[in-house]
Amino acid sequence: LHRFCVAQDLDLPAIPCIIKHGVEDDDVLILQIQAQAQGVEVRPVEYARQIKAILTRKPEMTELELSFRLKKSPTWINWYLGLLRLPPDIQK
């Protein structure tokens, strides 16, 4: 979304990207977190929501397995999920 918005703002005729074929919907969320961790600043609660979405869509996946997939520590996963326990007005 970020690249799309920037391309529109700059009136670019195309958006530079890498197209990955055969990626399942569940894996898209993981790829998004990996890309966001390396690029554009994302609010911590957005990471938390994506992590929660992955674990909800794949109930058999443990936080440990997800940490390996994201190349993050289990503590990192736990910390972000903890943000979702905060009152909604603080999450904003």
Residue, then its C-alpha position, 0 to 999 in steps of 0.5 A: l500500500h505504501r509503494f502504491c500511494v507513493a507511486q500515485d503521489l509521484d505520478l509514476p506509470a508503474i510500481p517497482c515490485i517483486i511478484k511472488h507466485g504460489v504464495e498462500d494468503d496466510d503466508v502473505l501476512i508473514l511476508q508483510i511483517q518481514a518487509q515492514a520490519q525492514g522498511v517503512e515505519v509501522r505502528p507497533v499495534e499494527y504488527a500485533r494485529q497482523i501477528k494475531a491474524i496469522l495465529t488466528r488463521k493458523p491455529e495449529m501454528t505456535e508462537l515459537e513457530l511463528s517467531f522462526r518464520l518471522k526471524k524474530s524472537p519468541t519474546w518479540i512475538n509475546w511483547y507485540l501480542g501484549l499490546l492487544r491487551l491494552p485498552p483500545d484508546i491506548q492502542k491508537 
